[in-house]
Amino acid sequence: MSRRLLPLLCLAALALTGCRDDPAVVLNAARDALTSKSPDEFLALVDPQSRAFLTRSQHVVKVSAQTFEVLGARGFAPDLLPSGDIVEDPEDGDHCMVLNHHLCLVEVRKGTRVARVPMRLVRGQWRVALLEMDGFLDHVLPR
């Protein structure tokens, strides 16, 4: 391999992988979008399946006369994602327990309560996988 080809291959590999935000950064951005009532920002931070579900749910809320209230009266409910501190692994400093190369769990702790938020790798970026999160269905049950 020539000396000129190696740097080009390295640049190509870097371009293909792209810059990937840490899953904790994505989760915090999603929580901030919920708090600031920015539905478009929030939808950009969830995986495609969750985005499709939430988008469709807006229609369901309207036609059900608020029986199914996924989004709350004025946008996404802030408690859609758990609040608390994101736990860092003391051994490697990572914020995400990797289940496979496309799915990981971010642990959030508030007092004695622990929640795990699934994150899915979508086109090289971590996104919140709401439909895989324990307790998510509690937000979509009839009220």
Helices and strands as residue ranges (DSSP letters): H 5-17, H 23-35, H 39-44, H 48-63, G 78-80, E 85-86, E 96-100, E 103-110, E 113-122, E 125-128, G 130-132, G 136-139
